[in-house]
Amino acid sequence: MIAVTPRLLGRLGAKPLIVLGLLVLAAGVGALSLVRPDGAFAVDVLPDWLVAAVGMSLAYIPAMMAAMSGVRPEESGPASGIVNTTYNVGSALGLAVMTAVATSQGAAELGNLPRLTDGFQAAFVGAPVVAVAGGLLVLVLMRRPKPAVVADVQPDAQPDAQPLKS
């Protein structure tokens, strides 16, 4: 996705890609809520996980590029650190909340596979709600960058001046 996403970013812009990425992420994670206790990783988990990973890539790369695009080169280090810190804190908080949801719905019962699956299914229902909400927030709140203003530069010659005759 690191080769595909920048091309899509050039064609579509950051906002549509972030929204699309969050919706694809929601679909992949939401599909994980359908995993059965007797399911197999290769059939029931891996395809949905790959869909979620594509969505994450479509959302994260353009978000990072959009965040960094308005920063002066000498401020790119601190700005990158702030963006990455925000991403990590948000991910940690999201994981904590979804872990609490999963645990409250049975994921703490490690020996009981149906209850364990119920707990994770609950988390995989909650996570897409967060991703869709994020997509809606991006749709409503993200502004398009202002186009660069190009100064109308005129040559020093005066248009009404007549050339000198020799």
N, C-alpha and C positions, 0 to 999 in steps of 0.2 A: 504493500500500500504506500510505502514511502516514495515509490516511483510514480504511482498513479495519482495520488492525492494532489501534488503540486500542479499537475496538468489540469485536473478538474478545478482547482482553485483559480488558475488563470482564466478558465472559460466561464465559470459560474460565480466566482467570488466567494468570500468567506461565509457570509451569512447563510446562503442556501445550503452550503456544504455542512456547516455546523448543525443546522436544523435537520437535514437529511441524516447525518451521522447519528444524532441523538435518537431519531426515530428508528433507524436500523439497529442501533444498540438496544433500544427498548424491545424491538421484535425478537432479537436473539436472546436477550435475558428473559423476556416473557415466555419464550418457547421452553426455556429450561424449567419453568414451573410445571410443565407437563411430564417431566421425567417420572417414571414408575420405579417403585422399590426394586423390582426385578429387572430393570433395564440394563442395557450394556453401554459402556462408555462410548464406543465407536459409533453406535447408532443413535443413542439418546442424548448424549452430552456433546460430543465433539462437533457435530454440524452446527448446533446452536451456539456453541462457544465461538466457532469461527465467524459466524454471522455477527455476533456481539463484538468480536475483535475488529471486523471491518468497520462497523459503526463507530467504534471508539477511535479508530484511525481517521475516519472521515470527519469526526468532530474535533479531536485533539489537535491534529496538525494545523488545520486552518485557524483554530482558536489561538494557538501559539503564534502563528504567523501574523494574524490580525493584531494581537496584543503587541507584538514587536514592531509592526510596520510604522507606527507613529513615534518611535523613539529615536532620538539622536544616537549616532554610533557610540559616542562616549558614555551613553547611559544604558547601552544594551546589556551589559553584565548585570547590574542591579535589577533592571526590568525583567530579564530572564529569570533571575532568582525569585522575584516576587511572583511571577506567573507560575513557576514550578512549585513554590511553596503553597500558593493558593490551591493548585491542583492536588498536591499531596494532602493538605489539611482537609479539603473537601472529600477526597477519596477516603481518608481515615474516618471522618465523621459519618459518611455514607455507609462504610463497612460496619462501623459500630452500631448504627441504627438498624441495619439489616440483620446483623448478628443478634441483636436484642429481639427483633421480630422472630427470627428463626428459632431462637432459644425458647421464646415464650410459646411457640407453636409445636414444640416437641423435639427440636434438633439437639437438645441436651441429653436425650435418651439414646445414647450411642449403641446400646445393644438391641434396640427396638427399631428395625429398619423402616417399617411403615411410619412410625412417629418421627423418626429422623428425616425421612423424605418429606413428610408433611411440613416440618419446620422449614426446610430449605425451599419448598414450594411457596410457602408464605413469603419468604424473602424475595424469591424470584417473581412474585406478583408485585411486591412493593417497589423493587428497583426500577422496573419499567415506568412506573408512575412518576418517579423522580426524573427519569430521562425525558419523558414526554413533557413534564413541567419545565425542565430546562430548555427544551426545544421551543416551547411556547414563549418563555422569557426571552430567549434570543430573538425570536421572530418579532416580538413587540419592542424590546429595548435596544437591540444592537443597531447602531447607526451605521450607515454607509460612510466610508471616508470621503471627505470633501475633495473634489478634484483639484489638482495643483493649478494655481493661477499662473498663466504664462504672460509675462509683461510684453506689451506690444512695443518692440524695439524698432526705432526708426533710425536710418542712417543719418549721419551729420549733415548730409547735403540738403539744401533747401529745394523743395520741389519747384518753386516759382523762379528760381535763379536760372538765367540763361548762360550757356557756356561762353567762355571768352573766345573771341575770334582773333586769330593772329594774322 
